Amino acid sequence: MIGAVANFPGTPLPFPFRLLTVPLLDQLLQRLQKSGEEGVLDFAELVREREAIQRYPTLIRAMAAHQGILQSDGASVSELKAHFSLLGWHASSRIRDQELQNLQQPTLIIWGDNDPFGAPDDVRNSIDVIPKVRFETMDSGHVVFLEHPERCAQFIREARDPDTIDVE
């Protein structure tokens, strides 16, 4: 199972995320970002999940607390920079079609129709190379399970049950 994968083949990197890799500009953007829960909601807006995340106030508070710890927030930014630059994804962090072709286990991919990292059609060719794949799309942004937790859970239960998995 693959979850919340932004660097899947075919996915573009949204420009606002690229700006976080520019020296000095990244620091300015971090200073301009709202702190606390409002900052979390603004970030959720970037991944098109602002409305969905509001159903989880404990998660918002936890994310706000994480941002409030300098080392934690710095680690998050460092992680992002390890995956992409102003030009886009680093080649070393991309999932390759060959890796997907080698998957032998049944694979479930759940994708948001409004994911800012790519629409379902952006990744469909790469998904089609997976030998045993089930591809589901839902009306949501990047973090599908926030918007549709019950449906995602049902898909996962079905994927774990060898008698019910329906792969293409």
Number of C-alpha atoms within 10 A of each C-alpha: 12 9 13 16 15 19 20 21 19 21 20 17 19 14 11 11 16 18 15 22 22 13 9 10 12 16 13 11 14 15 10 10 14 14 16 17 18 14 17 23 22 16 15 20 15 16 17 20 22 18 12 19 19 15 12 10 11 11 14 20 15 14 17 19 16 15 19 13 10 9 10 13 17 13 11 13 14 13 11 16 18 14 17 21 17 16 11 15 20 14 11 10 12 17 16 15 16 11 10 18 15 11 14 11 11 17 21 22 17 22 25 24 18 19 23 17 22 23 19 21 12 15 17 13 13 18 23 16 16 21 17 19 22 19 17 14 14 18 12 20 26 25 21 24 20 19 21 15 11 11 13 17 12 11 18 16 13 15 20 15 10 10 8 10 19 14 13 10
